[in-house]
Amino acid sequence: MLENNVLSRIRELCNNCNYSFYRLSKESDVPESTINSLFLNNNYPSIPTLYKLCDGLHITMSDFFLIEPAPGYITEESKLFLKKINLL
């Protein structure tokens, strides 16, 4: 069974942040069992749960649904790269 788009996006953002579901649970204050259940049952999270997950990922709900990053958006990898350049 394929994941729905919302779950795929959550997984993508977790991978980008190097977050396990355990870490996402701790950052978002959503029980890990809830996160695992979403993926196991291929369910959409409720709006309040999605809001908490976004908060745990340090993004807004708008950012969550963006297909492409906003023009001013800088990835964590880019931020690290810029810090290294500034040290030169």
Secondary structure, DSSP 8 states (H G I E B T S, - for coil): ----HHHHHHHHHHHHHT--HHHHHHHHT--HHHHHHHHHHT----HHHHHHHHHHTT--HHHHH-SS--TT---HHHHHHHHHHHH-
